[in-house]
């Protein structure tokens, strides 16, 4: 599964992917798939990892978008 979204805050496109059967990765480090960063609870890149098993693309997109919103909130707070 894959989702690409344009981030106005980061001024670039982000691609979320699930190259295996469960864990979700995002290409924040510029690397695709399993070379990217694994998404974790609370919009973080370390901690309890977030995954999705199954073929429900709508649920996959919800998970990715929810993580991205939390990540941006954290990003804004770090500035």
For each residue, the residues with C-beta under 8 A, 3 or more apart:
1: 17 18 52 55 57 60
2: 15 16 17 18
3: 15 16 17 60 61 64
4: 13 14 15 16
5: 13 14 16 64 65 68
6: 12 13 14
7: 10 11 12 13 14 68 72
8: 11
9: 72 75 76
10: 7 14 75
11: 7 8
12: 6 7
13: 4 5 6 7
14: 4 5 6 7 10 26 27 28 68
15: 2 3 4 26 27 32 36
16: 2 3 4 5 24 25 26 39 60 64
17: 1 2 3 24 25 26 27 32 33 36
18: 1 2 21 22 23 24 25 51 52 60
19: 25 33 34
20: 23 34
21: 18 53
22: 18 51 52 53
23: 18 20 38 49 50 51
24: 16 17 18 38 39 50 51 52 60 63 64 67
25: 16 17 18 19 33 34 35 36 37 38 39
26: 14 15 16 17 36 37 39 64 67 68
27: 14 15 17 30 31 32 36 37
28: 14 36 37 45
29: 35 36 37
30: 27
31: 27 35 36
32: 15 17 27 35 36
33: 17 19 25 36
34: 19 20 25
35: 25 29 31 32
36: 15 17 25 26 27 28 29 31 32 33
37: 25 26 27 28 29 45
38: 23 24 25 45 49
39: 16 24 25 26 45 49 50 64 67
40: 44 45 46 47 48 49 50
41: 44 47 48 50
42: 47 70 74
43: 67 68 69 70 71 72 73 74
44: 40 41 47 70 71 74
45: 28 37 38 39 40
46: 40
47: 40 41 42 44
48: 40 41
49: 23 38 39 40
50: 23 24 39 40 41 63 67
51: 18 22 23 24
52: 1 18 22 24 56 59 60 63
53: 21 22
54: 59
55: 1
56: 52 59 60
57: 1 60 61
58: 61 62
59: 52 54 56 62 63
60: 1 3 16 18 24 52 56 57 63 64
61: 3 57 58 64 65
62: 58 59 65 66
63: 24 50 52 59 60 66 67
64: 3 5 16 24 26 39 60 61 67 68
65: 5 61 62 68 69
66: 62 63 69 70
67: 24 26 39 43 50 63 64 70 71
68: 5 7 14 26 43 64 65 71 72
69: 43 65 66 72 73
70: 42 43 44 66 67 73 74
71: 43 44 67 68 74 75
72: 7 9 43 68 69 75 76
73: 43 69 70 76 77
74: 42 43 44 70 71 77 78
75: 9 10 71 72 78 79
76: 9 72 73 79
77: 73 74
78: 74 75
79: 75 76
